[in-house]
Amino acid sequence: MSTTLTILKPDTVAAGNAGKVLALLEEKGFTLRALKVVHLTEDQAKAFYAVHSEKGFYGSLVKFMTEGPVMPAVLERDDAVPYLREVMGATDVSKAAEGTVRALYGTSIERNAIHGSDSAENATLETAFFFSTSELIAAR
C-alpha cells in the first residue's frame, strides 16, 4: 500500500461537488487516511506551488487556490500516485477521459477540480505540508 495527497480545489468545494469526488475516489479503491478543510493564504499557496513559480500561470494559480476553501486529503491504495493521476484525468479538462474527476467536475485547464501528487517523493512532501503525523490514520 502507498499514499498520495490530493486537494479538492476551490471550484469543487464551491460547487458542492466535494462529496461526489470523495465518493468516486472511494469507489476507485482509495481509502481516506486524512481529510481537512482549509482556506489557503497567499503565502501558503505560493509555498505549496513554488515549483511553478517561474511559469506564466503561477500568479493565477495562487489567486485561484486562495479564492475559497480547499480540501486536502491523504489517500491510500496500491500504486496510489499513478492510479490517482489516472482517476483525475488530464490537466486540460477538454482532454480528460470520460468518467475521470476532471472530465466530470472540471471546467477549464486551471479550474480542473483536483490536485494530485506527481511522484511518491512529492506525495510525502505535500502530505507533510498539510498534515502532521498525528493527523494521519494508520492502515489497519
N, C-alpha and C positions, 0 to 999 in steps of 0.2 A: 504494500500500500504506500501511496505517496500523497502529498498535499500540494495544493496550489492556492493562490489568492485570486479572488475575483472582486470586482467592485461593480455594484449596480449603480449606474451613473445617474446624475440628476434628472435626465429625461425619463428614465424608467421609474424612478421614485415618484416624480411629479405626476406622471400619467396613471399612477395606481397599478403599475404592472410588476412591482417587485415580487409579490406573492406568486404571480404566474411564472415569472422567471425562476424563482426558487423551486417551485413545484416541478418545472421542466428539468432543472438540474438534478433534482432527486429522482425523477423518472429515468434519467440517463445514468443512474447508478452512483451519483455523488452523495456523500454523507456530509452534513454540515458539522464542522468542528468548532466554529466561532462565527459570530454574526453581531454587527452593531450598526447603529445609525449615527452618522456624524455629518457635520457641516464643516467642510474644509475651509480653513483660512487661506488667503492668498499665499502666505509663506509656506504653509503645508503643501498646497498644490504645486507650488514651484519646486519644493524639495522632492516631492514624490516623482514628478515628471522631469527632474533635472537632466536626465539622459537626452531629452528632446530640446534642451534649452537653445541650441543653435539652429533649430529647424523653424521654418516660417510659420508653422501652425502653433508654436509653443504658447504665445500670448493668448490666442483664442481658446486653446485647450485649458489653460489655467482659469480663464474667465468662466468657461463653461463648467468646469469641475467645482467652482465655488458659488455657482448661482443657486444652489439648493442642496438639500441633504443627499448623501450617498450612503450606500450600504456595503461596506467591505465585509467579505466572508472568506473563511478558510474552508476549502472543500477537500475531501479525501476520497480516493479510489485508486485502483491500479492505473498507472500511467496518467496521473491526474493532469499534468501540464499539457501534454499533447492532446489528450482527449477533450479537455475544456476548450482548447483552441478550435478543435473540430466542431464542438457543440455550439460555440459562439458564432462561427461563420466568419466570412471575410470582413475586414475592417470597413470596406466600402459596401454598404448595405445593398447596393444595386447588384453586387456580385456575390452576395451571401447565398449559400444553398438553401433551398426550401426547407422549412422546419427548424432552421437554426435560430438562436436567440436574436441575432441581428436582423435576419430576414423577417422575423415575426414582430419585433419591437423597435428596431432602429429606424430612423428617418433620414439620416444622411451619413456621410463618411465621418463626420465629427460627432453627431448625435446618434451614436451607434449602440446605445443601451448598456453596454457591458465592457469591462476591462478584464483581462486575464493575463497572468504572468506568462512570459515567453520562454522561460527556462527554469529548471529546478533551482539554480542559484538565485535567480531573481525572485522566485516564489518565496524563498527563505528570507531574503532581504525585505521584500514587500510585506510579508506577513509580520515581520518584526516592526515595520513602520506603524502598523495599525494595532497590533495585539501583543500584550505581554504573555509570557509563558503561562502564567496562572489563568489567563483567559481562554486558553486552548483546551478543548475537551479531548482527552486521550482516547485512542481507539480501545474498544472493549475486547 
